[in-house]
Amino acid sequence: MSVFDRASAHIRSISPYQPGKPISELAREMGLDEAGIVKLASNENPLGMSDKARAAALAAIADVPRYPDGNGFDLKQAVSRHHDVAMNQIVLGNGSNDILEMVARALLGPGSSAVYSQHAFAVYPLATLAAGATGIEVPALDYGCDLDAMRAAIRDDTRVVFIANPNNPTGTFIEAGALERFVAAVPRDVLVVVDEAYSEYLPGHLAYDSARWLDRYPNLLVSRTFSKAYGLAGLRVGYGIGQPDVIDLLNRVRQPFNVTNVGLAAAVAALADQDFVRRSAELNAAGLKQMETFFDAAGIGYIRSYGNFIAFRAGDGAAVNRRLLEQGVIVRPIAGYAMPEWLRVSIGLETENARFIDALKKALA
Ligand SMILES: *Cc1c(COP(=O)(O)O)cnc(C)c1O
């Protein structure tokens, strides 16, 4: 018997999260110059971050010897104004990943279950299984959530439903009316987590404000992140918005100082710079069009995306990925999402997208 053998079966059965390949790793492996590598693998913001967020982060370095404000007062106040919710309706996370983990720790365990869609964000099964709960994966409909089937899959032991809107890695989107009808149909003792990691990229006519639903559906939790459109992925800041009793529950399992002082300061400044977010969304819309135009012309299948990435049909995903890596282009294989024929590419700068397109043409030739 080893330490490994003694671990619970549900922990041993977990397949670890597979992140995008770091630039430094590919440079090492292929003997390439880091400067020549294009990474379009982790849905990062190609514009970087807001200058104001950078300045705030640099200034906050001075506070590093001290513990951060464990209550995150300044950021909660900023989030509270941004979404027009009370301070006690907000929980801060070390990335929104942390919010998802808190949900699992607070509500899931052996004897309970969570419902999510096939091809949904990988952290939902990971957090569910790590808690010892059962994951109920509902077959997707056109690569997106089949909401009727998800509603029907909820059992007596179900405590949580996870929905990413838009979803990663497929980019599919549920329009606000359909999503609200779903939330309304879920029993009030089942938490519906609506993961809005990409909502800043939605065009105006599709944008919706789920915080306004909280009074009607006290079992709703909305999660947001500073990692994507705000460009702070490396600082790890996210938040959840819900009713005070749900937030109270999450705070009980939250690590006392889960968000760093640098992260808190940068996030406050980033939230205040909505002009940067707008420019990021505009660049992304143009980049999505650039990718779609190429895929259409080349006869390559893709899933219409509402995020800052797009999944396309590569045939042998692993082989095409290898040929892209050899050319210094990093995208994301999504075989782990049961989509081995597909690859996911993040939207970059126009020049980065062009590098990807050129490399893909060669990889497929
Ligand atoms: C990227 C992503 C997140 C969160 O990332 P964090 O960096 O932990 O905030 C959450 N949900 C989805 C669907 C994502 O794609």
Ligand as a Chemical Component Dictionary entry (heavy atoms), coordinates in Angstrom:
data_LIG
# 
_chem_comp.id                   LIG 
_chem_comp.type                 NON-POLYMER 
_chem_comp.pdbx_formal_charge   0 
_chem_comp.three_letter_code    LIG 
# 
loop_
_chem_comp_atom.comp_id 
_chem_comp_atom.atom_id 
_chem_comp_atom.alt_atom_id 
_chem_comp_atom.type_symbol 
_chem_comp_atom.charge 
_chem_comp_atom.model_Cartn_x 
_chem_comp_atom.model_Cartn_y 
_chem_comp_atom.model_Cartn_z 
_chem_comp_atom.pdbx_ordinal 
LIG C1 C1 C 0 -11.376 30.768 -18.255 1  
LIG C2 C2 C 0 -12.660 30.293 -17.668 2  
LIG C3 C3 C 0 -12.961 30.453 -16.319 3  
LIG C4 C4 C 0 -12.133 31.014 -15.283 4  
LIG O1 O1 O 0 -10.925 31.263 -15.257 5  
LIG P1 P1 P 0 -10.262 31.960 -13.992 6  
LIG O2 O2 O 0 -8.973  32.398 -14.552 7  
LIG O3 O3 O 0 -10.154 30.942 -12.920 8  
LIG O4 O4 O 0 -11.161 33.091 -13.599 9  
LIG C5 C5 C 0 -14.184 30.048 -15.856 10 
LIG N1 N1 N 0 -15.085 29.508 -16.669 11 
LIG C6 C6 C 0 -14.850 29.350 -17.963 12 
LIG C7 C7 C 0 -15.915 28.779 -18.804 13 
LIG C8 C8 C 0 -13.621 29.718 -18.500 14 
LIG O5 O5 O 0 -13.392 29.509 -19.794 15 
# 
loop_
_chem_comp_bond.comp_id 
_chem_comp_bond.atom_id_1 
_chem_comp_bond.atom_id_2 
_chem_comp_bond.value_order 
_chem_comp_bond.pdbx_ordinal 
LIG C1 C2 SING 1  
LIG C2 C3 SING 2  
LIG C2 C8 DOUB 3  
LIG C3 C4 SING 4  
LIG C3 C5 DOUB 5  
LIG C4 O1 SING 6  
LIG O1 P1 SING 7  
LIG P1 O2 DOUB 8  
LIG P1 O3 SING 9  
LIG P1 O4 SING 10 
LIG C5 N1 SING 11 
LIG N1 C6 DOUB 12 
LIG C6 C7 SING 13 
LIG C6 C8 SING 14 
LIG C8 O5 SING 15 
# 
